[in-house]
Amino acid sequence: MDSERRLPSRQLVELISRVLLDSELREKLFADPETIARAFDLGPDETQRVKRLDRQRFEQRVAALRSA
């Protein structure tokens, strides 16, 4: 198993869960990911992961989940 791949923190799981359901928070996340990451107490590695999220791909997945 790759030692670089770790399970996400409880804070990151909470953030992603809320962003999936809350379009206003999703807007804030993509507008200012660093501030939102800080608000959810993410560490530096997870903050970088959040900053690298592809908005178009994320929105496509949200739409797919909603239509399922």
N, CA, C and O atoms as a CHARMM CRD file, in Angstrom:
* protein
*
  272
    1    1 MET  N      0.84500  -1.19000   0.00000 PROA 1      0.00000
    2    1 MET  CA     0.00000   0.00000   0.00000 PROA 1      0.00000
    3    1 MET  C      0.88100   1.24100   0.00000 PROA 1      0.00000
    4    1 MET  O      1.89100   1.28500   0.70200 PROA 1      0.00000
    5    2 ASP  N      0.51700   2.22300  -0.76200 PROA 2      0.00000
    6    2 ASP  CA     1.27400   3.46100  -0.88700 PROA 2      0.00000
    7    2 ASP  C      1.17400   4.26600   0.40600 PROA 2      0.00000
    8    2 ASP  O      0.07600   4.62000   0.83300 PROA 2      0.00000
    9    3 SER  N      2.31300   4.55500   1.02700 PROA 3      0.00000
   10    3 SER  CA     2.30900   5.28000   2.30200 PROA 3      0.00000
   11    3 SER  C      1.86200   6.72500   2.13100 PROA 3      0.00000
   12    3 SER  O      1.51200   7.37700   3.11500 PROA 3      0.00000
   13    4 GLU  N      1.86700   7.24500   0.89600 PROA 4      0.00000
   14    4 GLU  CA     1.41900   8.61600   0.64300 PROA 4      0.00000
   15    4 GLU  C     -0.10600   8.72900   0.72500 PROA 4      0.00000
   16    4 GLU  O     -0.62900   9.81100   0.99100 PROA 4      0.00000
   17    5 ARG  N     -0.81400   7.63900   0.50200 PROA 5      0.00000
   18    5 ARG  CA    -2.27500   7.65400   0.51700 PROA 5      0.00000
   19    5 ARG  C     -2.76700   7.37700   1.92600 PROA 5      0.00000
   20    5 ARG  O     -2.61300   6.27300   2.44800 PROA 5      0.00000
   21    6 ARG  N     -3.35200   8.37900   2.52500 PROA 6      0.00000
   22    6 ARG  CA    -3.89700   8.22300   3.87300 PROA 6      0.00000
   23    6 ARG  C     -5.40100   8.44200   3.83300 PROA 6      0.00000
   24    6 ARG  O     -5.92000   9.10500   2.93500 PROA 6      0.00000
   25    7 LEU  N     -6.07800   7.89100   4.79200 PROA 7      0.00000
   26    7 LEU  CA    -7.50400   8.14700   4.90300 PROA 7      0.00000
   27    7 LEU  C     -7.71100   9.63000   5.20500 PROA 7      0.00000
   28    7 LEU  O     -6.90100  10.24200   5.90100 PROA 7      0.00000
   29    8 PRO  N     -8.79000  10.20700   4.68400 PROA 8      0.00000
   30    8 PRO  CA    -9.04300  11.61800   4.96800 PROA 8      0.00000
   31    8 PRO  C     -9.40500  11.81000   6.43900 PROA 8      0.00000
   32    8 PRO  O     -9.94300  10.91300   7.09000 PROA 8      0.00000
   33    9 SER  N     -9.10000  12.98800   6.93600 PROA 9      0.00000
   34    9 SER  CA    -9.44500  13.30600   8.31700 PROA 9      0.00000
   35    9 SER  C    -10.95600  13.45400   8.45700 PROA 9      0.00000
   36    9 SER  O    -11.67000  13.61800   7.46800 PROA 9      0.00000
   37   10 ARG  N    -11.41800  13.39500   9.66800 PROA 10     0.00000
   38   10 ARG  CA   -12.83600  13.60200   9.96600 PROA 10     0.00000
   39   10 ARG  C    -13.27400  14.98600   9.47000 PROA 10     0.00000
   40   10 ARG  O    -14.38900  15.15300   8.97500 PROA 10     0.00000
   41   11 GLN  N    -12.37900  15.97900   9.61000 PROA 11     0.00000
   42   11 GLN  CA   -12.69500  17.33900   9.18700 PROA 11     0.00000
   43   11 GLN  C    -12.88700  17.42100   7.66700 PROA 11     0.00000
   44   11 GLN  O    -13.79600  18.09800   7.18800 PROA 11     0.00000
   45   12 LEU  N    -12.03200  16.73300   6.91800 PROA 12     0.00000
   46   12 LEU  CA   -12.15600  16.75300   5.46200 PROA 12     0.00000
   47   12 LEU  C    -13.42900  16.03600   5.01900 PROA 12     0.00000
   48   12 LEU  O    -14.11600  16.50400   4.11000 PROA 12     0.00000
   49   13 VAL  N    -13.74400  14.93000   5.63700 PROA 13     0.00000
   50   13 VAL  CA   -14.98000  14.20700   5.32000 PROA 13     0.00000
   51   13 VAL  C    -16.18300  15.10800   5.60000 PROA 13     0.00000
   52   13 VAL  O    -17.12000  15.15500   4.80400 PROA 13     0.00000
   53   14 GLU  N    -16.16200  15.81800   6.71900 PROA 14     0.00000
   54   14 GLU  CA   -17.25700  16.73100   7.05300 PROA 14     0.00000
   55   14 GLU  C    -17.37200  17.84300   6.01600 PROA 14     0.00000
   56   14 GLU  O    -18.47100  18.15900   5.56200 PROA 14     0.00000
   57   15 LEU  N    -16.24600  18.43400   5.64200 PROA 15     0.00000
   58   15 LEU  CA   -16.25600  19.50700   4.65000 PROA 15     0.00000
   59   15 LEU  C    -16.85200  19.02100   3.33500 PROA 15     0.00000
   60   15 LEU  O    -17.76300  19.65300   2.79900 PROA 15     0.00000
   61   16 ILE  N    -16.35800  17.92100   2.81700 PROA 16     0.00000
   62   16 ILE  CA   -16.84200  17.42200   1.52700 PROA 16     0.00000
   63   16 ILE  C    -18.32200  17.05600   1.62000 PROA 16     0.00000
   64   16 ILE  O    -19.08600  17.33300   0.69600 PROA 16     0.00000
   65   17 SER  N    -18.72700  16.44400   2.71400 PROA 17     0.00000
   66   17 SER  CA   -20.13700  16.09100   2.89800 PROA 17     0.00000
   67   17 SER  C    -21.02200  17.32800   2.86800 PROA 17     0.00000
   68   17 SER  O    -22.06700  17.33900   2.21800 PROA 17     0.00000
   69   18 ARG  N    -20.60000  18.36000   3.56900 PROA 18     0.00000
   70   18 ARG  CA   -21.39100  19.59400   3.60800 PROA 18     0.00000
   71   18 ARG  C    -21.39700  20.30500   2.26800 PROA 18     0.00000
   72   18 ARG  O    -22.41900  20.85700   1.86000 PROA 18     0.00000
   73   19 VAL  N    -20.26200  20.29500   1.58200 PROA 19     0.00000
   74   19 VAL  CA   -20.16000  20.95600   0.28000 PROA 19     0.00000
   75   19 VAL  C    -21.05300  20.26100  -0.74700 PROA 19     0.00000
   76   19 VAL  O    -21.59500  20.91300  -1.64000 PROA 19     0.00000
   77   20 LEU  N    -21.20800  18.95400  -0.62600 PROA 20     0.00000
   78   20 LEU  CA   -22.09100  18.22300  -1.53500 PROA 20     0.00000
   79   20 LEU  C    -23.54400  18.67300  -1.39200 PROA 20     0.00000
   80   20 LEU  O    -24.29900  18.67500  -2.36500 PROA 20     0.00000
   81   21 LEU  N    -23.92900  19.05100  -0.18000 PROA 21     0.00000
   82   21 LEU  CA   -25.31800  19.39800   0.10700 PROA 21     0.00000
   83   21 LEU  C    -25.60400  20.89400   0.09200 PROA 21     0.00000
   84   21 LEU  O    -26.75100  21.30000  -0.09400 PROA 21     0.00000
   85   22 ASP  N    -24.59900  21.70300   0.28000 PROA 22     0.00000
   86   22 ASP  CA   -24.77800  23.14700   0.48000 PROA 22     0.00000
   87   22 ASP  C    -24.11000  23.92600  -0.65600 PROA 22     0.00000
   88   22 ASP  O    -22.89000  24.08800  -0.67300 PROA 22     0.00000
   89   23 SER  N    -24.91400  24.40100  -1.59500 PROA 23     0.00000
   90   23 SER  CA   -24.35400  25.09600  -2.75900 PROA 23     0.00000
   91   23 SER  C    -23.67000  26.40200  -2.37200 PROA 23     0.00000
   92   23 SER  O    -22.70900  26.80600  -3.02700 PROA 23     0.00000
   93   24 GLU  N    -24.14300  27.07000  -1.32300 PROA 24     0.00000
   94   24 GLU  CA   -23.49300  28.30700  -0.87100 PROA 24     0.00000
   95   24 GLU  C    -22.09400  28.02600  -0.33600 PROA 24     0.00000
   96   24 GLU  O    -21.15000  28.75600  -0.64000 PROA 24     0.00000
   97   25 LEU  N    -21.96100  26.97800   0.45200 PROA 25     0.00000
   98   25 LEU  CA   -20.64200  26.59700   0.95700 PROA 25     0.00000
   99   25 LEU  C    -19.74700  26.15500  -0.20000 PROA 25     0.00000
  100   25 LEU  O    -18.54700  26.43000  -0.19900 PROA 25     0.00000
  101   26 ARG  N    -20.32500  25.47600  -1.17800 PROA 26     0.00000
  102   26 ARG  CA   -19.54700  25.05100  -2.34500 PROA 26     0.00000
  103   26 ARG  C    -18.98900  26.27300  -3.08200 PROA 26     0.00000
  104   26 ARG  O    -17.82800  26.27800  -3.49200 PROA 26     0.00000
  105   27 GLU  N    -19.81400  27.30100  -3.24600 PROA 27     0.00000
  106   27 GLU  CA   -19.34800  28.54700  -3.88300 PROA 27     0.00000
  107   27 GLU  C    -18.17500  29.13800  -3.10300 PROA 27     0.00000
  108   27 GLU  O    -17.16600  29.53600  -3.68500 PROA 27     0.00000
  109   28 LYS  N    -18.32100  29.18800  -1.78700 PROA 28     0.00000
  110   28 LYS  CA   -17.25800  29.73900  -0.94000 PROA 28     0.00000
  111   28 LYS  C    -15.98700  28.91100  -1.03400 PROA 28     0.00000
  112   28 LYS  O    -14.88500  29.45800  -1.07400 PROA 28     0.00000
  113   29 LEU  N    -16.13700  27.59800  -1.07100 PROA 29     0.00000
  114   29 LEU  CA   -14.98000  26.71300  -1.16000 PROA 29     0.00000
  115   29 LEU  C    -14.17400  26.99300  -2.42600 PROA 29     0.00000
  116   29 LEU  O    -12.95000  27.11100  -2.37600 PROA 29     0.00000
  117   30 PHE  N    -14.86400  27.09700  -3.55400 PROA 30     0.00000
  118   30 PHE  CA   -14.13900  27.30700  -4.80200 PROA 30     0.00000
  119   30 PHE  C    -13.64900  28.74700  -4.95600 PROA 30     0.00000
  120   30 PHE  O    -12.68700  28.99900  -5.68100 PROA 30     0.00000
  121   31 ALA  N    -14.30100  29.68500  -4.28300 PROA 31     0.00000
  122   31 ALA  CA   -13.85300  31.08100  -4.33400 PROA 31     0.00000
  123   31 ALA  C    -12.63600  31.30500  -3.44200 PROA 31     0.00000
  124   31 ALA  O    -11.73400  32.06600  -3.79300 PROA 31     0.00000
  125   32 ASP  N    -12.61200  30.64000  -2.28500 PROA 32     0.00000
  126   32 ASP  CA   -11.53000  30.86000  -1.31800 PROA 32     0.00000
  127   32 ASP  C    -11.24800  29.57000  -0.53400 PROA 32     0.00000
  128   32 ASP  O    -11.58100  29.47100   0.64700 PROA 32     0.00000
  129   33 PRO  N    -10.64100  28.59700  -1.19300 PROA 33     0.00000
  130   33 PRO  CA   -10.44500  27.29600  -0.55400 PROA 33     0.00000
  131   33 PRO  C     -9.59000  27.34900   0.71300 PROA 33     0.00000
  132   33 PRO  O     -9.81000  26.57700   1.64700 PROA 33     0.00000
  133   34 GLU  N     -8.63500  28.24000   0.74300 PROA 34     0.00000
  134   34 GLU  CA    -7.76800  28.31300   1.92500 PROA 34     0.00000
  135   34 GLU  C     -8.54700  28.73100   3.17900 PROA 34     0.00000
  136   34 GLU  O     -8.35500  28.16100   4.25400 PROA 34     0.00000
  137   35 THR  N     -9.41300  29.71300   3.03400 PROA 35     0.00000
  138   35 THR  CA   -10.21300  30.16800   4.17500 PROA 35     0.00000
  139   35 THR  C    -11.15500  29.07300   4.65600 PROA 35     0.00000
  140   35 THR  O    -11.30100  28.85900   5.85900 PROA 35     0.00000
  141   36 ILE  N    -11.79200  28.38300   3.72000 PROA 36     0.00000
  142   36 ILE  CA   -12.71000  27.30400   4.09800 PROA 36     0.00000
  143   36 ILE  C    -11.93400  26.15500   4.73600 PROA 36     0.00000
  144   36 ILE  O    -12.39400  25.57400   5.71900 PROA 36     0.00000
  145   37 ALA  N    -10.78100  25.82200   4.20100 PROA 37     0.00000
  146   37 ALA  CA    -9.94900  24.76600   4.79000 PROA 37     0.00000
  147   37 ALA  C     -9.56100  25.12400   6.22600 PROA 37     0.00000
  148   37 ALA  O     -9.57300  24.26800   7.11100 PROA 37     0.00000
  149   38 ARG  N     -9.22000  26.38500   6.44700 PROA 38     0.00000
  150   38 ARG  CA    -8.88500  26.83900   7.80100 PROA 38     0.00000
  151   38 ARG  C    -10.09500  26.73600   8.72600 PROA 38     0.00000
  152   38 ARG  O     -9.97100  26.32400   9.87900 PROA 38     0.00000
  153   39 ALA  N    -11.25700  27.11100   8.21600 PROA 39     0.00000
  154   39 ALA  CA   -12.48100  27.06300   9.02200 PROA 39     0.00000
  155   39 ALA  C    -12.81400  25.63200   9.45200 PROA 39     0.00000
  156   39 ALA  O    -13.42100  25.41700  10.50100 PROA 39     0.00000
  157   40 PHE  N    -12.41400  24.66100   8.63600 PROA 40     0.00000
  158   40 PHE  CA   -12.66000  23.25600   8.96000 PROA 40     0.00000
  159   40 PHE  C    -11.45000  22.60600   9.61600 PROA 40     0.00000
  160   40 PHE  O    -11.42400  21.39400   9.82900 PROA 40     0.00000
  161   41 ASP  N    -10.45300  23.41700   9.93200 PROA 41     0.00000
  162   41 ASP  CA    -9.26400  22.95300  10.65600 PROA 41     0.00000
  163   41 ASP  C     -8.50500  21.84900   9.90500 PROA 41     0.00000
  164   41 ASP  O     -8.04200  20.87900  10.50500 PROA 41     0.00000
  165   42 LEU  N     -8.38900  22.02000   8.58700 PROA 42     0.00000
  166   42 LEU  CA    -7.63100  21.05300   7.80400 PROA 42     0.00000
  167   42 LEU  C     -6.14400  21.33100   7.92600 PROA 42     0.00000
  168   42 LEU  O     -5.72600  22.48000   8.07000 PROA 42     0.00000
  169   43 GLY  N     -5.35900  20.28500   7.86900 PROA 43     0.00000
  170   43 GLY  CA    -3.91200  20.42400   7.88900 PROA 43     0.00000
  171   43 GLY  C     -3.40800  20.87300   6.52800 PROA 43     0.00000
  172   43 GLY  O     -4.18600  20.97100   5.57900 PROA 43     0.00000
  173   44 PRO  N     -2.11200  21.14700   6.42500 PROA 44     0.00000
  174   44 PRO  CA    -1.54500  21.64800   5.17000 PROA 44     0.00000
  175   44 PRO  C     -1.73300  20.70700   3.97900 PROA 44     0.00000
  176   44 PRO  O     -2.02200  21.17200   2.87700 PROA 44     0.00000
  177   45 ASP  N     -1.57700  19.41000   4.17200 PROA 45     0.00000
  178   45 ASP  CA    -1.73700  18.46300   3.06900 PROA 45     0.00000
  179   45 ASP  C     -3.16800  18.44500   2.54800 PROA 45     0.00000
  180   45 ASP  O     -3.40100  18.46300   1.34000 PROA 45     0.00000
  181   46 GLU  N     -4.11800  18.40900   3.46900 PROA 46     0.00000
  182   46 GLU  CA    -5.51500  18.38700   3.05200 PROA 46     0.00000
  183   46 GLU  C     -5.94400  19.73200   2.47100 PROA 46     0.00000
  184   46 GLU  O     -6.79000  19.77600   1.57800 PROA 46     0.00000
  185   47 THR  N     -5.38500  20.80300   2.95600 PROA 47     0.00000
  186   47 THR  CA    -5.66500  22.11700   2.37000 PROA 47     0.00000
  187   47 THR  C     -5.22600  22.13700   0.91600 PROA 47     0.00000
  188   47 THR  O     -5.94400  22.65000   0.05800 PROA 47     0.00000
  189   48 GLN  N     -4.06100  21.58700   0.63200 PROA 48     0.00000
  190   48 GLN  CA    -3.58000  21.51600  -0.75000 PROA 48     0.00000
  191   48 GLN  C     -4.49500  20.64800  -1.60700 PROA 48     0.00000
  192   48 GLN  O     -4.75500  20.97300  -2.76600 PROA 48     0.00000
  193   49 ARG  N     -4.97700  19.56000  -1.05100 PROA 49     0.00000
  194   49 ARG  CA    -5.89500  18.68800  -1.79000 PROA 49     0.00000
  195   49 ARG  C     -7.17800  19.43400  -2.13900 PROA 49     0.00000
  196   49 ARG  O     -7.68900  19.31700  -3.25300 PROA 49     0.00000
  197   50 VAL  N     -7.69200  20.19500  -1.19000 PROA 50     0.00000
  198   50 VAL  CA    -8.91400  20.97300  -1.42800 PROA 50     0.00000
  199   50 VAL  C     -8.65900  22.03700  -2.49200 PROA 50     0.00000
  200   50 VAL  O     -9.51100  22.27900  -3.34700 PROA 50     0.00000
  201   51 LYS  N     -7.50500  22.66500  -2.44200 PROA 51     0.00000
  202   51 LYS  CA    -7.18300  23.71300  -3.41800 PROA 51     0.00000
  203   51 LYS  C     -7.05300  23.14000  -4.83000 PROA 51     0.00000
  204   51 LYS  O     -7.23500  23.86800  -5.80600 PROA 51     0.00000
  205   52 ARG  N     -6.74500  21.86800  -4.95000 PROA 52     0.00000
  206   52 ARG  CA    -6.57600  21.23800  -6.26100 PROA 52     0.00000
  207   52 ARG  C     -7.87300  20.64400  -6.81500 PROA 52     0.00000
  208   52 ARG  O     -7.87100  20.09600  -7.91700 PROA 52     0.00000
  209   53 LEU  N     -8.97600  20.74300  -6.07400 PROA 53     0.00000
  210   53 LEU  CA   -10.22800  20.19800  -6.57100 PROA 53     0.00000
  211   53 LEU  C    -10.59300  20.85700  -7.90000 PROA 53     0.00000
  212   53 LEU  O    -10.49900  22.07500  -8.05000 PROA 53     0.00000
  213   54 ASP  N    -11.00300  20.04700  -8.84300 PROA 54     0.00000
  214   54 ASP  CA   -11.45500  20.53300 -10.14400 PROA 54     0.00000
  215   54 ASP  C    -12.95400  20.82600 -10.03600 PROA 54     0.00000
  216   54 ASP  O    -13.75900  19.91600  -9.84200 PROA 54     0.00000
  217   55 ARG  N    -13.31200  22.08900 -10.16100 PROA 55     0.00000
  218   55 ARG  CA   -14.69500  22.47500  -9.94900 PROA 55     0.00000
  219   55 ARG  C    -15.65100  21.80300 -10.93400 PROA 55     0.00000
  220   55 ARG  O    -16.70000  21.30400 -10.52800 PROA 55     0.00000
  221   56 GLN  N    -15.31100  21.78300 -12.19600 PROA 56     0.00000
  222   56 GLN  CA   -16.20100  21.19600 -13.18800 PROA 56     0.00000
  223   56 GLN  C    -16.44800  19.72000 -12.88300 PROA 56     0.00000
  224   56 GLN  O    -17.58500  19.25100 -12.92700 PROA 56     0.00000
  225   57 ARG  N    -15.41100  19.01800 -12.58300 PROA 57     0.00000
  226   57 ARG  CA   -15.54300  17.58500 -12.25700 PROA 57     0.00000
  227   57 ARG  C    -16.35800  17.38300 -10.97600 PROA 57     0.00000
  228   57 ARG  O    -17.18700  16.47700 -10.89100 PROA 57     0.00000
  229   58 PHE  N    -16.10900  18.24800  -9.97900 PROA 58     0.00000
  230   58 PHE  CA   -16.84700  18.16400  -8.71700 PROA 58     0.00000
  231   58 PHE  C    -18.34000  18.39300  -8.96600 PROA 58     0.00000
  232   58 PHE  O    -19.17500  17.63900  -8.46700 PROA 58     0.00000
  233   59 GLU  N    -18.67500  19.43100  -9.73500 PROA 59     0.00000
  234   59 GLU  CA   -20.07100  19.74500 -10.03200 PROA 59     0.00000
  235   59 GLU  C    -20.73400  18.60100 -10.80000 PROA 59     0.00000
  236   59 GLU  O    -21.90900  18.30800 -10.58000 PROA 59     0.00000
  237   60 GLN  N    -20.00100  17.96300 -11.68700 PROA 60     0.00000
  238   60 GLN  CA   -20.53900  16.82400 -12.42400 PROA 60     0.00000
  239   60 GLN  C    -20.88200  15.68300 -11.47000 PROA 60     0.00000
  240   60 GLN  O    -21.90600  15.01700 -11.62400 PROA 60     0.00000
  241   61 ARG  N    -20.03000  15.47000 -10.50300 PROA 61     0.00000
  242   61 ARG  CA   -20.29900  14.39600  -9.53100 PROA 61     0.00000
  243   61 ARG  C    -21.48100  14.73000  -8.63700 PROA 61     0.00000
  244   61 ARG  O    -22.27400  13.85400  -8.29200 PROA 61     0.00000
  245   62 VAL  N    -21.59800  15.99700  -8.26200 PROA 62     0.00000
  246   62 VAL  CA   -22.76700  16.42300  -7.46500 PROA 62     0.00000
  247   62 VAL  C    -24.03800  16.16200  -8.26900 PROA 62     0.00000
  248   62 VAL  O    -25.00500  15.61500  -7.74000 PROA 62     0.00000
  249   63 ALA  N    -24.04100  16.55000  -9.53900 PROA 63     0.00000
  250   63 ALA  CA   -25.21200  16.33700 -10.39300 PROA 63     0.00000
  251   63 ALA  C    -25.52200  14.84100 -10.52400 PROA 63     0.00000
  252   63 ALA  O    -26.68600  14.44100 -10.48300 PROA 63     0.00000
  253   64 ALA  N    -24.49400  14.02800 -10.68100 PROA 64     0.00000
  254   64 ALA  CA   -24.69700  12.58300 -10.80200 PROA 64     0.00000
  255   64 ALA  C    -25.29800  12.00200  -9.51800 PROA 64     0.00000
  256   64 ALA  O    -26.17800  11.14300  -9.57300 PROA 64     0.00000
  257   65 LEU  N    -24.82500  12.46800  -8.38000 PROA 65     0.00000
  258   65 LEU  CA   -25.37000  11.98500  -7.09200 PROA 65     0.00000
  259   65 LEU  C    -26.83000  12.38500  -6.93100 PROA 65     0.00000
  260   65 LEU  O    -27.64800  11.61100  -6.43400 PROA 65     0.00000
  261   66 ARG  N    -27.14000  13.59000  -7.35500 PROA 66     0.00000
  262   66 ARG  CA   -28.52300  14.07700  -7.21400 PROA 66     0.00000
  263   66 ARG  C    -29.47900  13.32600  -8.12600 PROA 66     0.00000
  264   66 ARG  O    -30.64800  13.14600  -7.78400 PROA 66     0.00000
  265   67 SER  N    -29.00000  12.88900  -9.27600 PROA 67     0.00000
  266   67 SER  CA   -29.87800  12.20300 -10.22000 PROA 67     0.00000
  267   67 SER  C    -29.96300  10.69700  -9.95200 PROA 67     0.00000
  268   67 SER  O    -30.76100   9.99700 -10.57700 PROA 67     0.00000
  269   68 ALA  N    -29.15400  10.20900  -9.03800 PROA 68     0.00000
  270   68 ALA  CA   -29.13600   8.76500  -8.74400 PROA 68     0.00000
  271   68 ALA  C    -30.33300   8.34400  -7.91100 PROA 68     0.00000
  272   68 ALA  O    -30.47100   7.16700  -7.57700 PROA 68     0.00000
